[in-house]
Amino acid sequence: YYMIPTLLDEFQTESQAAIENLFGEMGYNVVSLDAQNSADRQLNQLEDVIALGPDAIIMNAVDFDAIVPGVEKAREAGIKVVNYDRLITTTEFELTSVAGTIEIGEVAAGEAIRLLTERHGGPEGTILQILGDPGDNYTLDIQQGFEEVMAADAPDVAIETKAAMQWEATNAGRIFEDQMLVNPDIDLVFAHASHLTVPIVAIMQAKGMEPGEVMMMASNGAPVGLDNIRAGWQQVEVEQPLYAQIYGLAMFMPKILRGEPLEPGTYDVVGLNGVLTMEEWGPDLKVPGAAITPENVDDTRFWGNLTPPTDPVTVVE
């Protein structure tokens, strides 16, 4: 069973398609359940799934804390539970597969410094950073990586940080519009997910702004971000490697189902160097993201081009 937090954005809809297709090709029967962004609904769904006694559950949690009792109950029932995408550190899993989110922030900072240097001749200027919901470790980790690099390598850059609560794109639009009134010298907007850029682009167009007048970056690799790059509204998208995260789960699933321990180390995950470490919450596989720019935007390895890898899963024995 694949436990989906929501299907409100392209990352989640493509995750469902990729999980069902990839594990289906491996011979597994996959059933997906959408919690519609409700922690209570997801916990109830998990209770129902436990009663059915599946071989494994792929967890993508709505709420990191609320789901923990259900995960522990499933494991006590002998069901293998792996965690996808949203890091949970307060209980154990057979495997967690996530993007290196702090590293995504670090890559974004390097790209921001490059863009500001191209504009001003050096790393200076003003950045509006629009987080997702601060209750989500994904956005907090990106913020940490981004701000640590900016503080060390570009201390003269001013960063104004606001949160788009519940990851709502309309909130990001309001933040941008308000900030343009109080900070009209904003050089660069860094949104922590591509869908947050949609109302921002609409506002730019309504104001008669030219593409690139205020530069923009985002950080999950969705199709809308790649389309923004092609149209000039966005200069960089830092990808969260959706396909590789899912391939990482699939590579280890047969071994997990056999109840065999996983070995830490570096693994080739569809061409990326995934690093498996042993943490308090169990084996943790981190897969690196990458910067998407106008020069490489059409590369099919990026999930935003919606071209899943055709290579068969290399099962870890």
C-alpha positions as CSV (number, residue, x, y, z in Angstrom):
1,Y,0.0,0.0,0.0
2,Y,1.2,3.5,-0.8
3,M,-0.1,6.1,1.6
4,I,-0.4,9.5,-0.2
5,P,-0.6,12.7,1.8
6,T,-2.3,14.7,-1.0
7,L,-2.7,14.9,-4.7
8,L,-2.8,18.7,-4.9
9,D,0.6,19.1,-6.7
10,E,2.5,17.5,-9.6
11,F,5.1,16.0,-7.3
12,Q,2.5,13.9,-5.6
13,T,0.6,12.9,-8.7
14,E,3.8,11.8,-10.5
15,S,5.0,10.0,-7.3
16,Q,1.8,7.9,-7.3
17,A,2.2,7.1,-11.0
18,A,5.9,6.2,-10.7
19,I,5.4,4.0,-7.6
20,E,2.5,2.1,-9.1
21,N,4.2,1.6,-12.4
22,L,7.7,0.7,-11.1
23,F,6.6,-1.7,-8.3
24,G,4.0,-3.1,-10.6
25,E,6.7,-4.0,-13.1
26,M,8.5,-5.8,-10.3
27,G,5.5,-8.0,-9.7
28,Y,3.9,-6.2,-6.7
29,N,0.3,-5.3,-6.5
30,V,0.2,-1.6,-5.4
31,V,-2.9,0.1,-3.9
32,S,-2.7,3.8,-3.3
33,L,-4.7,5.7,-0.7
34,D,-5.0,9.5,-0.8
35,A,-5.4,11.2,2.6
36,Q,-6.5,14.5,1.0
37,N,-4.1,16.4,3.3
38,S,-5.9,15.1,6.5
39,A,-3.7,13.6,9.2
40,D,-6.8,12.0,10.8
41,R,-7.9,10.5,7.5
42,Q,-4.5,9.0,6.9
43,L,-4.3,7.5,10.3
44,N,-7.7,5.9,9.8
45,Q,-6.6,4.6,6.4
46,L,-3.5,3.1,8.0
47,E,-5.6,1.3,10.6
48,D,-7.6,-0.2,7.8
49,V,-4.5,-1.3,5.9
50,I,-3.0,-2.9,8.9
51,A,-6.1,-5.1,9.3
52,L,-5.6,-6.3,5.7
53,G,-2.0,-7.5,6.5
54,P,-0.1,-6.4,3.4
55,D,3.6,-7.3,2.8
56,A,4.7,-3.7,2.9
57,I,3.5,-0.1,3.3
58,I,5.2,2.9,1.6
59,M,4.5,5.9,3.9
60,N,4.3,9.5,2.7
61,A,3.0,11.2,5.8
62,V,0.6,14.2,6.1
63,D,1.8,14.8,9.6
64,F,5.2,13.6,11.0
65,D,4.0,13.2,14.5
66,A,0.4,12.0,14.1
67,I,1.3,9.1,11.9
68,V,3.9,7.6,14.3
69,P,1.5,5.4,16.4
70,G,0.1,3.9,13.2
71,V,3.6,3.1,11.8
72,E,4.6,1.5,15.1
73,K,1.4,-0.6,15.1
74,A,2.0,-1.8,11.6
75,R,5.6,-2.9,12.3
76,E,4.4,-4.7,15.5
77,A,2.0,-6.6,13.2
78,G,4.9,-7.7,11.1
79,I,4.3,-5.4,8.2
80,K,7.4,-3.8,6.6
81,V,7.1,0.0,6.5
82,V,9.3,2.2,4.4
83,N,9.2,5.9,4.4
84,Y,9.2,8.1,1.2
85,D,10.0,11.8,0.7
86,R,9.0,13.3,4.1
87,L,11.6,12.5,6.7
88,I,10.3,11.2,10.1
89,T,12.9,10.8,12.8
90,T,10.8,9.8,15.8
91,T,10.2,6.1,15.0
92,E,12.0,3.4,13.0
93,F,11.4,2.3,9.4
94,E,12.9,-0.5,7.4
95,L,14.1,2.2,5.0
96,T,13.7,5.9,4.4
97,S,14.3,7.4,0.9
98,V,14.6,11.1,0.7
99,A,16.3,13.9,-1.2
100,G,19.3,15.6,0.4
101,T,17.2,18.6,1.4
102,I,19.9,20.6,3.2
103,E,22.0,19.9,0.1
104,I,19.2,21.2,-2.1
105,G,19.4,24.5,-0.1
106,E,23.2,24.6,-0.6
107,V,22.9,24.1,-4.3
108,A,20.2,26.8,-4.5
109,A,22.5,29.2,-2.6
110,G,25.3,28.6,-5.1
111,E,22.9,29.4,-7.9
112,A,21.6,32.5,-6.1
113,I,25.2,33.8,-5.7
114,R,25.9,33.2,-9.4
115,L,22.8,35.0,-10.5
116,L,23.3,38.0,-8.2
117,T,27.0,38.2,-9.3
118,E,26.0,38.2,-12.9
119,R,23.6,41.1,-12.2
120,H,25.7,43.2,-9.8
121,G,29.2,42.1,-10.5
122,G,29.4,40.5,-7.0
123,P,27.2,38.7,-4.5
124,E,25.0,41.5,-3.3
125,G,21.4,42.5,-3.6
126,T,18.1,41.4,-2.0
127,I,16.4,37.9,-2.0
128,L,12.8,37.1,-1.0
129,Q,12.8,33.6,0.2
130,I,9.3,32.0,0.3
131,L,9.2,28.9,2.5
132,G,6.5,26.2,2.4
133,D,4.8,25.4,5.6
134,P,7.3,25.7,8.5
135,G,5.8,22.5,10.0
136,D,7.4,20.6,7.2
137,N,11.1,19.6,7.7
138,Y,11.5,19.7,3.9
139,T,11.3,23.4,3.8
140,L,13.2,24.0,7.0
141,D,16.1,21.8,5.8
142,I,16.3,23.7,2.5
143,Q,16.2,27.0,4.5
144,Q,19.1,25.8,6.7
145,G,21.3,24.8,3.8
146,F,20.5,27.9,1.8
147,E,21.1,30.4,4.7
148,E,24.3,28.7,5.9
149,V,25.9,29.0,2.5
150,M,24.6,32.6,2.0
151,A,25.9,33.7,5.4
152,A,29.3,32.2,4.7
153,D,29.8,33.1,1.0
154,A,27.5,36.2,0.5
155,P,27.1,38.0,3.8
156,D,26.2,41.3,2.0
157,V,23.0,39.8,0.5
158,A,19.8,40.7,2.3
159,I,17.4,37.8,2.7
160,E,13.7,38.4,3.6
161,T,12.0,35.2,4.6
162,K,8.3,34.5,4.6
163,A,6.3,31.3,4.9
164,A,3.5,30.2,2.5
165,M,1.4,28.4,5.1
166,Q,0.1,25.0,4.2
167,W,2.1,25.3,1.0
168,E,-0.7,27.3,-0.5
169,A,0.3,29.0,-3.7
170,T,-2.2,31.9,-3.1
171,N,-0.3,32.7,0.1
172,A,3.0,32.9,-1.9
173,G,1.3,35.3,-4.3
174,R,0.2,37.6,-1.5
175,I,3.7,37.5,0.1
176,F,5.3,38.5,-3.2
177,E,2.8,41.3,-3.8
178,D,3.2,42.7,-0.3
179,Q,7.0,42.5,-0.4
180,M,7.2,44.3,-3.7
181,L,5.5,47.2,-2.0
182,V,7.9,47.4,1.0
183,N,11.0,46.0,-0.8
184,P,10.8,47.2,-4.5
185,D,14.5,46.4,-5.0
186,I,14.0,42.6,-4.7
187,D,16.4,41.0,-7.2
188,L,15.5,37.4,-6.7
189,V,12.6,35.3,-5.4
190,F,13.5,31.8,-4.1
191,A,10.3,29.7,-3.6
192,H,10.7,26.3,-2.0
193,A,8.4,24.6,-4.5
194,S,7.5,25.2,-8.1
195,H,3.8,25.5,-7.6
196,L,4.3,28.5,-5.4
197,T,5.6,30.4,-8.5
198,V,2.3,30.3,-10.4
199,P,0.6,33.3,-8.8
200,I,4.0,35.1,-8.7
201,V,4.3,34.9,-12.5
202,A,0.7,36.0,-12.9
203,I,1.4,39.0,-10.7
204,M,4.5,39.9,-12.7
205,Q,2.5,39.6,-15.9
206,A,-0.3,41.8,-14.5
207,K,2.2,44.4,-13.5
208,G,3.7,44.4,-17.0
209,M,7.1,43.2,-15.8
210,E,9.5,41.5,-18.2
211,P,10.8,38.0,-17.7
212,G,13.9,38.1,-15.6
213,E,13.2,41.7,-14.3
214,V,12.9,40.0,-10.9
215,M,14.8,36.7,-11.1
216,M,13.3,33.6,-9.6
217,M,14.3,30.1,-8.4
218,A,12.3,27.2,-7.0
219,S,13.2,23.8,-5.5
220,N,11.4,20.7,-6.3
221,G,11.7,20.2,-10.1
222,A,8.0,20.2,-11.1
223,P,7.0,20.7,-14.7
224,V,5.7,24.2,-14.0
225,G,9.2,25.2,-12.9
226,L,10.7,23.9,-16.1
227,D,8.1,25.7,-18.2
228,N,8.9,28.9,-16.3
229,I,12.6,28.5,-17.2
230,R,11.7,28.0,-20.9
231,A,9.6,31.2,-20.8
232,G,12.2,33.2,-19.0
233,W,10.3,33.9,-15.8
234,Q,12.5,31.5,-13.8
235,Q,16.3,31.1,-14.0
236,V,16.9,28.0,-11.9
237,E,15.0,25.0,-10.6
238,V,16.8,22.8,-8.0
239,E,15.4,19.3,-8.5
240,Q,14.1,17.0,-5.8
241,P,15.0,13.7,-7.5
242,L,11.5,12.1,-7.5
243,Y,12.3,9.1,-9.7
244,A,15.6,8.3,-8.0
245,Q,14.0,8.4,-4.5
246,I,11.4,5.8,-5.7
247,Y,14.0,3.7,-7.4
248,G,15.9,3.7,-4.2
249,L,13.0,2.1,-2.4
250,A,12.5,-0.4,-5.1
251,M,16.2,-1.5,-5.2
252,F,16.0,-2.5,-1.6
253,M,12.4,-3.8,-1.3
254,P,13.1,-7.5,-2.0
255,K,15.8,-7.6,0.6
256,I,13.5,-5.7,3.1
257,L,10.7,-8.2,2.5
258,R,13.2,-11.1,3.2
259,G,14.0,-9.4,6.5
260,E,17.7,-9.0,5.7
261,P,19.8,-6.1,7.0
262,L,20.8,-3.3,4.6
263,E,24.4,-2.4,4.3
264,P,25.5,1.3,4.5
265,G,27.4,2.7,1.6
266,T,27.1,4.5,-1.8
267,Y,24.7,3.0,-4.3
268,D,24.1,3.9,-8.0
269,V,20.5,5.0,-8.1
270,V,19.6,5.6,-11.8
271,G,22.9,7.4,-12.3
272,L,23.0,9.3,-9.0
273,N,25.1,8.6,-6.0
274,G,22.7,7.6,-3.3
275,V,24.3,7.4,0.2
276,L,22.8,4.9,2.7
277,T,23.5,5.6,6.3
278,M,22.3,4.0,9.5
279,E,20.3,6.5,11.7
280,E,18.2,6.3,14.8
281,W,15.2,5.9,12.6
282,G,16.8,3.1,10.6
283,P,18.5,2.9,7.2
284,D,18.4,6.3,5.5
285,L,19.0,6.7,1.7
286,K,19.7,10.3,0.5
287,V,19.7,11.1,-3.2
288,P,21.2,14.4,-4.4
289,G,19.3,17.0,-6.3
290,A,20.7,19.1,-9.2
291,A,20.3,22.6,-10.6
292,I,18.1,22.9,-13.7
293,T,18.9,26.0,-15.9
294,P,18.1,27.1,-19.5
295,E,21.1,25.1,-20.7
296,N,19.9,21.7,-19.4
297,V,16.1,22.2,-19.0
298,D,15.2,19.6,-21.6
299,D,17.3,16.8,-20.1
300,T,14.9,13.8,-19.6
301,R,16.6,12.8,-16.4
302,F,14.8,15.6,-14.6
303,W,11.4,14.3,-13.4
304,G,9.7,17.6,-14.4
305,N,10.0,16.4,-18.0
306,L,7.7,13.5,-17.0
307,T,9.9,10.8,-18.7
308,P,10.5,8.1,-16.1
309,P,13.7,6.0,-16.4
310,T,13.3,2.9,-18.6
311,D,16.1,1.0,-16.9
312,P,15.0,-2.0,-14.9
313,V,15.5,-1.8,-11.2
314,T,18.9,-3.0,-10.1
315,V,17.9,-5.1,-7.0
316,V,20.3,-5.0,-4.1
317,E,21.1,-8.6,-3.1
